[in-house]
Amino acid sequence: DWRSIYIAAPNVPAPVLRGIARYAGVHLYNEAGDVLYATPDLLSVHTLSGGSRVFKLPECVEVVHDLYEDQIVNQNTDQFEVTLQPASTVLYYTGRKQTMP
């Protein structure tokens, strides 16, 4: 079983690409359209506009730690909510407490 989508138009808008990713079963961390990079234990986000963000992780983690602010955001969770400033960058560690930097 597979799925195929063909788009001949250039510059496909981000919401369309997000919908295609969702259709393909790709894990989406948030819906805000921020620039986001993820590894198995790091989540980096850059915002254009500020406000509340909910991040959904692919699995439950022991701790979510804000590495720039050096504070624990949440524990034993697969999602967390934070308020971010406009034009800001954040970096979260998401993983086991004993391997936390």
C-alpha positions, 0 to 999 in steps of 0.5 A, a space after each residue: 500500500 502506498 500513496 502518491 501526490 504529484 504537484 507541478 506548481 512551484 512554491 507550494 505553500 507550507 499549509 499544503 505541504 503540511 497537509 500532504 505530510 499528515 496524509 503520508 503519516 508523517 509526525 507533525 510537532 506543531 501546527 503553527 508553521 514555525 521553523 522546526 528542527 528535531 532529532 530523537 532528543 532535541 527540538 529547536 524552534 524559531 518563531 516569527 510571531 509570538 504566542 502559545 505553542 503546543 508541541 506534540 512529541 512522537 513518544 512519551 519522554 521523561 523530561 522536556 528541558 529548556 536548554 537556553 533557560 535551564 529549566 524543566 518545562 514538563 515531565 513524563 509527557 508526549 506534549 507540552 505547551 509554552 508561550 514564545 516571544 516573537 522572532 525567538 529561538 528555543 532549544 529543548 532537550 526531550 528525553 531521559 532525565 539521567 542523560 539530560 545535559 
